[in-house]
Amino acid sequence: MSTDVFDLSAAKMRDKGMSEVSINQFRHLYETWERGDAKACVREKDVVPLKDVPRTKDIHDTMDMDMALDAFSRTAFIKLNGGLGTSMGLEKAKSLLPIRRHKARRMRFLDIIMGQVLTARKRLGVPLPLIFMNSFRTSRDTMRVVKQDRRFVQNGVPMEIIQHIEPKIDADTGRPVDFPAKPDLEWCPPGHGDIFSTIWETGLLDTLKEQGIDYLFISNSDNLGARPSRTLAGYFAQSGAPFMIEVAKRTEADRKGGHIVIDKASGRLILREMSQVDPHDRSSAMSIRKHPYFNTNSIWVRVDALRDKLTEYDGVLPLPIIENRKTVDPTDPSTRPVVQLETAMGSAATLFEGAICVQVDRMRFLPVKTTDDLFIMRSDRFHLTDSYEMEDGNYDFPNVQLDERYYKYIADFDERFPYGVPSLAAANSVTIEGDWTFGRDVTLYSDAHLSDQGRSSYVPNGQYVGPQGIEPDEWV
């Protein structure tokens, strides 16, 4: 493919009103993909496993809390909020999805996030600016909710920045795809690595410095465990590191996720996604004994260090790219195959000399990517505290597998749990096969399993579901 082919994408972006920074970023992604570097592997022989990462609990026990509070008072909180949750059938910001009730009030991701920030501001007397990185699809709905909350006031720091968009690429020709039936589907976000060029272009770093902010904490809006932390702010400040990634202990369920390794040649951290693993290295990469930590996608970064690095690269960091192959309409496999080019936020660690990791408890990693995750979040495994913390006894959750034919999309999910999800307090695992609707006060226990009956089926009020399905009353 020639430069002329990329110029078609550049022209399309200019026609859309996109900035030169966004076009230059997409140029980096496109040229990397065109060279075939998107398929470059991080080989096991070239890295050292990450080991013995300091734990938050140990840090807390030795932390000077006055110093930690000072660092926290100079921290801003950024939430990545560009996702629509299309994988769950949502058409608005995913952060507007109700999670559970608190004192009879329906609470969405957004309500809980703002509650966490307001609690920290009030209890600790810190400004803690909250900034959403929205997309053009999530901005209006998100900011309407934020502005309706009269408790939430913020001066001097914008409450949102808007992430870039880029053309989807025709997988066969490399040209920007055309889809006249739904022109919006010709565009996609560049992944959460776009946070850096967006921050650069908006001038946010200068604004934050003017407001006395030295540190950024960045996390996903669908991870309610990633709340503000005075202890972690203090540790990051004390470390002197320019960049810090929160990692957690891997379990068997995390074997296929991204993890951090150390480059033998440079000694720097590398975020290795499973798409970057050579087939011959797959068993080693998935070993939770050899590679005991996974990336939570929550990072801390110094404002000065980030500004210097972005200045060095004219606002476009040379991050590894992720090739995402889909159809132009992801809900219709018969539409044209496309390539979406993305970057990961945590991969920036390799650009910073002295970047570090910190081991956090599982309570700081509570993502909702599927309705299986939502099922657990809405259950009695969790209690939403007055401090807006999603609290559980041990954060060791049952493995949940809901039949995608009937529970994948939120409308179908809600229809089958009209009275709320069943009790999970006594469940080791949950497998629901087929089309089941649940009555009130249903309890799942042990390895709960409902098999496909070949028709719409019902679990009556007050029933117990275990390994044998709906258990006979005399067993209870």
C-alpha atoms as one frame of an Amber mdcrd trajectory, in Angstrom:
protein
   0.000   0.000   0.000   1.230   3.478  -0.771   1.158   6.742   1.110  -1.690
   7.702  -1.214  -3.886   5.057   0.412  -3.311   6.504   3.890  -4.007   9.973
   2.489  -7.577   8.839   1.847  -7.970   8.283   5.588  -6.281  11.586   6.397
  -8.621  13.427   4.017 -11.634  11.721   5.559 -10.504  12.747   9.045 -10.003
  16.368   7.959 -13.460  16.402   6.405 -14.761  15.223   9.782 -12.995  18.146
  11.467 -10.330  16.042  13.165  -7.121  17.712  14.320  -3.634  17.215  12.926
  -2.614  15.584  16.218  -5.306  12.928  15.766  -4.289  12.426  12.121  -0.624
  12.050  13.085  -1.551   9.531  15.733  -3.542   7.517  13.222  -0.627   7.775
  10.776   1.581   6.083  13.388  -0.987   3.328  13.872  -1.568   2.847  10.159
   2.096   2.758   9.152   2.914   0.345  11.985   0.085  -1.918  10.838   1.110
  -1.632   7.167   4.659  -2.757   8.013   3.240  -5.805   9.754   4.582  -4.732
  13.145   1.150  -5.164  14.715   1.848  -8.891  14.663   5.243  -8.534  16.353
   5.584 -10.869  19.327   7.205 -10.286  22.704   9.113 -13.552  23.011   9.542
 -15.339  26.316  13.307 -15.634  25.798  13.583 -11.833  25.617  11.818 -11.003
  28.889  12.080 -11.609  32.616   8.912 -12.349  34.628   7.748  -9.637  37.023
   8.203 -10.867  40.609   7.997  -9.626  44.209   5.943  -6.502  43.562   5.310
  -4.415  46.748   1.836  -4.981  48.198  -0.582  -2.189  49.090  -1.165  -3.684
  52.550   2.546  -3.605  53.403   2.829  -0.084  51.996  -0.108   1.130  54.094
   1.384  -0.237  57.317   4.596   1.796  56.853   3.197   4.882  55.118   3.574
   8.397  56.528  -0.083   9.393  56.181   0.611  13.121  56.379   2.923  12.793
  53.390   0.358  10.600  51.637  -2.378  13.177  52.198  -0.156  15.894  50.749
   0.390  13.793  47.596  -3.322  13.003  47.407  -4.128  16.709  47.581  -2.063
  17.133  44.392  -3.752  14.278  42.488  -6.377  14.378  39.724  -8.638  11.445
  38.830  -9.299  10.591  35.160 -11.938   8.056  34.158 -11.904   6.481  30.686
 -15.558   6.776  29.739 -15.741   6.424  25.963 -17.388   3.001  25.809 -20.994
   2.352  24.833 -21.128  -1.216  26.073 -22.226  -2.444  22.647 -21.145  -5.977
  23.587 -24.053  -5.915  26.068 -26.467  -4.292  23.632 -26.207  -0.775  25.084
 -26.554   2.353  22.944 -25.611   4.939  25.570 -22.581   5.414  27.803 -21.880
   2.164  29.618 -21.365   4.174  32.805 -25.125   4.924  32.822 -25.928   1.248
  33.373 -27.566   0.678  36.794 -25.446  -1.538  39.043 -27.476  -1.845  42.235
 -29.538   0.139  44.731 -28.270   2.056  47.742 -30.840   3.216  50.303 -33.544
   2.586  47.684 -31.786   4.784  45.126 -30.785   3.234  41.802 -27.019   3.605
  41.393 -25.196   3.664  38.070 -21.448   3.438  37.482 -21.445   7.223  37.190
 -23.265   7.767  40.504 -20.814   5.493  42.313 -17.755   7.146  40.741 -18.943
  10.623  41.716 -19.839   9.343  45.185 -16.309   7.989  45.658 -14.813  11.336
  44.669 -17.181  13.403  46.810 -16.494  11.155  49.811 -12.720  11.610  49.422
 -13.082  15.376  49.024 -15.224  15.694  52.154 -13.338  13.293  54.425  -9.820
  14.357  53.518 -10.305  17.983  52.475  -8.682  17.538  49.059  -9.762  19.089
  45.729  -9.440  15.786  43.772 -10.509  16.986  40.306 -12.492  14.379  38.361
 -12.134  14.349  34.566 -13.966  12.026  32.178 -12.418  11.089  28.862 -15.643
  10.794  26.890 -16.242   9.905  23.272 -18.494  11.868  20.971 -21.106   9.176
  21.668 -20.904   9.316  25.489 -20.277  13.000  26.177 -23.819  14.409  26.137
 -25.465  11.739  28.295 -22.564  11.607  30.748 -22.278  15.336  31.302 -26.032
  15.738  31.677 -25.940  13.342  34.633 -22.837  14.974  36.135 -24.367  18.453
  35.967 -27.635  17.266  37.524 -25.790  16.323  40.723 -25.755  19.590  42.676
 -23.190  18.216  45.119 -20.604  17.905  42.377 -18.837  21.224  41.835 -15.463
  21.663  40.158 -13.662  24.884  39.330 -10.492  25.481  37.347 -10.249  21.981
  35.852 -12.522  20.756  33.010 -14.803  17.842  33.828 -14.323  16.193  30.438
 -11.994  15.787  27.521 -13.123  14.171  24.256 -11.171  11.251  22.858 -10.309
  11.031  19.178 -11.933   8.875  16.527 -10.382   7.230  13.491 -11.610   5.490
  10.332 -12.205   1.765  10.276  -9.981   0.274   7.593 -11.208  -2.043   4.869
  -9.354  -5.275   5.631  -8.774  -6.037   1.933  -7.797  -2.635   0.509  -6.446
  -0.622   3.449  -8.795   2.211   2.499 -11.213   3.850   4.920 -14.392   1.800
   4.793 -17.661   3.190   3.420 -20.957   2.186   5.016 -23.684   4.544   3.767
 -26.412   2.621   5.621 -24.919   3.720   8.973 -22.114   6.275   8.436 -21.321
   6.452  12.173 -20.137   2.837  11.969 -17.335   3.936   9.618 -15.547   5.316
  12.719 -14.077   3.816  15.872 -12.037   4.929  18.912  -8.241   4.339  18.898
  -8.213   2.445  22.209  -7.479   3.830  25.671  -3.879   4.618  24.687  -5.475
   7.652  23.034  -5.647   9.256  26.495  -2.132  10.646  26.076  -2.543  12.515
  22.796  -5.971  13.726  23.934  -4.469  15.118  27.135  -1.732  16.768  25.084
  -4.050  18.348  22.556  -6.453  19.770  25.146  -3.698  21.497  27.115  -4.923
  19.694  30.226  -1.428  19.183  31.659  -0.771  22.928  31.770  -4.153  23.518
  33.389  -3.453  20.904  36.042  -0.041  22.372  36.862  -1.636  25.786  37.273
  -4.017  24.210  39.800  -1.163  22.598  41.753  -1.768  19.062  40.457   1.351
  16.889  40.143  -0.083  13.365  39.766  -2.710  11.660  37.599  -4.615   8.496
  38.473  -6.271   7.012  35.348  -8.655   4.035  35.269 -11.681   2.596  33.470
 -15.156   3.830  34.368 -16.452   0.237  34.415 -13.969  -0.739  37.158 -15.655
   0.384  40.366 -12.793  -1.004  42.442 -10.400   1.616  41.036 -11.333   4.315
  43.520  -9.187   7.197  44.792  -6.469   6.068  47.228  -4.442   8.277  49.560
  -2.069   5.365  50.270  -1.269   4.742  46.611  -0.859   8.460  45.943   1.642
   8.618  48.789   3.543   5.557  47.590   3.744   6.878  44.047   4.983  10.275
  45.207   7.521   8.684  47.577   8.824   6.319  44.893   9.971   9.092  42.576
   8.845   6.941  39.635   7.400   8.703  36.588   4.817   5.989  35.862   3.179
   3.256  37.962   0.878   0.376  36.985  -1.481  -1.330  39.416  -1.216  -5.113
  39.055  -3.035  -7.904  40.877  -2.409 -11.596  41.482  -3.498 -13.780  38.592
  -5.937 -16.626  39.064  -6.833 -19.320  36.539  -9.569 -16.988  35.266  -6.926
 -14.342  34.425  -4.570 -16.588  32.436  -5.491 -15.084  29.076  -5.220 -11.436
  30.119  -2.469  -8.882  29.595   0.452  -9.020  32.006   3.621  -7.064  32.728
   7.090  -8.417  31.910  10.581  -6.900  32.020  12.573  -6.438  28.829  15.966
  -8.143  29.227  17.749  -5.689  26.952  16.528  -2.416  28.478  15.278  -3.444
  31.921  12.045  -1.568  31.253   8.501  -2.739  31.833   6.488  -4.117  28.906
   2.751  -4.680  28.822   2.346  -7.967  26.943  -1.137  -8.738  25.650  -1.923
 -12.318  24.691  -2.134 -11.186  21.061   1.610 -10.406  21.346   2.522 -13.913
  22.528   4.154 -16.314  20.081   2.252 -19.629  19.865   5.354 -21.456  21.121
   5.369 -19.263  24.259   1.666 -19.493  25.011   1.875 -22.048  27.825   4.612
 -20.056  29.571   2.753 -16.764  29.163  -0.421 -18.319  30.620   1.377 -19.821
  33.616   0.196 -17.992  36.723   3.188 -19.386  38.617   5.731 -17.987  36.164
   3.870 -14.723  35.522   1.923 -14.120  38.743   0.485 -10.651  38.040  -1.974
  -9.189  35.553  -2.511  -5.614  34.410  -5.595  -3.949  35.976  -5.451  -1.051
  33.499  -5.160   1.484  36.300  -2.099   3.725  36.121  -0.460   6.623  37.950
   1.683   9.150  36.085   3.530  12.341  37.005   2.246  15.396  35.176   5.765
  16.748  34.545   7.097  13.409  33.280   4.147  12.957  30.941   4.445  16.490
  29.601   8.155  15.988  28.913   7.523  12.669  27.147   4.703  14.065  25.017
   6.849  17.068  24.107   9.599  14.680  23.020   7.205  12.929  20.619   5.132
  15.938  19.501   2.068  14.653  21.298   1.988  11.154  19.743   3.627   8.436
  21.819   5.013   5.501  19.757   2.911   2.823  21.432   2.614  -0.764  20.176
  -0.595  -1.260  18.248  -3.358  -3.819  18.570  -5.042  -5.053  15.401  -8.725
  -5.656  16.018 -10.546  -7.461  13.203 -14.315  -7.078  13.054 -17.082  -6.382
  10.556 -18.057  -2.773   9.877 -21.350  -3.452  11.671 -20.181  -5.589  14.615
 -23.715  -6.933  15.101 -23.916  -8.176  11.479 -21.226 -10.687  10.446 -22.310
 -10.419   6.813 -21.034  -6.823   6.507 -17.573  -5.908   5.240 -14.497  -7.076
   7.221 -12.589  -4.169   8.759  -9.507  -3.536  10.855  -9.621  -1.286  13.924
  -6.217  -0.052  15.077  -5.848   0.528  18.810  -3.276   1.136  21.521  -3.254
   0.221  25.221  -2.681   2.839  27.909  -0.402   0.644  30.021   1.977   0.015
  27.126   3.340   3.544  27.669   5.259   2.202  30.684   8.086   1.043  28.422
   8.767   4.659  27.387   9.480   5.775  30.959  12.801   4.985  32.570  12.103
   3.878  36.141   8.441   2.920  35.683   7.231   0.609  38.470   4.336  -1.655
  39.467   2.398  -1.937  42.711   0.392  -4.998  43.767  -3.180  -4.147  44.736
  -5.844  -6.300  46.316  -8.592  -7.787  44.182 -11.009  -5.242  45.643  -9.417
  -2.653  43.309 -10.256  -4.693  40.209 -14.007  -5.097  39.768 -14.625  -4.670
  36.028 -17.958  -5.225  34.300 -17.267  -6.338  30.732 -20.144  -8.789  30.286
 -23.524  -9.595  31.797 -21.762 -12.450  33.633 -19.836  -9.766  35.556 -22.998
  -7.706  36.031 -24.757 -10.764  37.474 -22.183 -10.877  40.289 -22.170  -7.108
  40.863 -25.954  -7.013  41.302 -25.996 -10.008  43.642 -25.861 -10.272  47.423
 -22.124 -10.926  47.156 -21.739  -7.141  47.257 -22.734  -4.356  49.597 -22.437
  -0.735  48.475 -21.218   1.211  51.501 -21.975   4.805  52.416 -18.478   5.575
  51.083 -19.513   4.126  47.713 -17.199   1.130  47.990 -18.299  -2.167  46.440
 -17.643  -4.370  49.443 -17.419  -8.171  49.565 -16.079 -10.557  52.177 -13.144
 -12.016  50.263 -13.473 -10.864  46.614 -13.213 -14.494  45.497 -16.186 -14.784
  43.177 -17.996 -17.775  41.676 -17.382 -18.553  38.031 -20.541 -17.475  36.197
 -21.522 -18.703  32.715 -24.852 -17.457  31.406 -26.172 -18.744  28.082 -25.251
 -15.990  25.602 -28.320 -16.685  23.503 -30.582 -15.373  26.256 -28.461 -13.270
  28.636 -25.753 -11.525  26.595 -27.712  -8.318  25.971 -28.902  -6.200  28.861
 -32.548  -6.053  27.718 -32.730  -9.876  27.620 -30.838 -10.124  30.907 -33.188
  -7.757  32.752 -36.248  -9.496  31.316 -35.153 -12.824  32.816 -34.349 -11.370
  36.253 -37.440  -9.186  36.825 -37.001  -9.227  40.633 -33.226  -8.952  40.650
 -30.552 -11.621  40.400 -30.645 -14.647  42.751 -28.603 -15.002  45.916 -25.000
 -16.045  45.227 -23.719 -16.114  48.809 -23.483 -19.917  48.854 -22.515 -20.489
  45.207 -19.151 -21.829  44.022 -20.110 -21.570  40.359 -23.186 -20.811  38.255
 -23.997 -22.305  34.855 -27.293 -21.435  33.186 -27.998 -23.177  29.895 -31.132
 -22.340  27.971 -33.882 -19.780  28.513 -34.695 -19.448  32.224 -36.634 -16.677
  33.954 -36.277 -16.280  37.727 -38.886 -15.536  40.367 -38.351 -13.761  43.690
 -35.916 -14.855  46.408 -34.169 -17.607  44.439 -30.961 -18.986  46.000 -28.066
 -20.499  44.031 -25.666 -22.719  45.969 -22.689 -25.036  45.434 -22.108 -25.568
  41.682 -25.518 -24.334  40.610 -26.554 -25.640  37.197 -29.688 -25.252  35.095
 -29.736 -27.279  31.877 -31.447 -26.330  28.631 -35.035 -27.588  28.589 -35.533
 -26.744  24.926 -38.229 -24.212  25.841 -38.721 -21.121  27.997 -38.477 -22.255
  31.632 -39.151 -20.710  35.047 -37.554 -20.910  38.496 -40.419 -20.307  40.969
 -40.241 -17.930  43.919 -38.098 -19.021  46.860 -36.525 -22.036  45.135 -32.986
 -23.359  45.628 -30.841 -24.197  42.605 -27.847 -26.506  43.020 -25.839 -29.054
  41.010 -29.014 -31.007  40.165 -30.955 -27.930  39.085 -34.073 -26.876  41.012
 -33.839 -28.962  44.171 -36.888 -30.794  45.560 -38.406 -29.154  48.646 -37.564
 -32.122  50.879 -33.847 -31.513  50.211 -33.964 -27.989  51.632
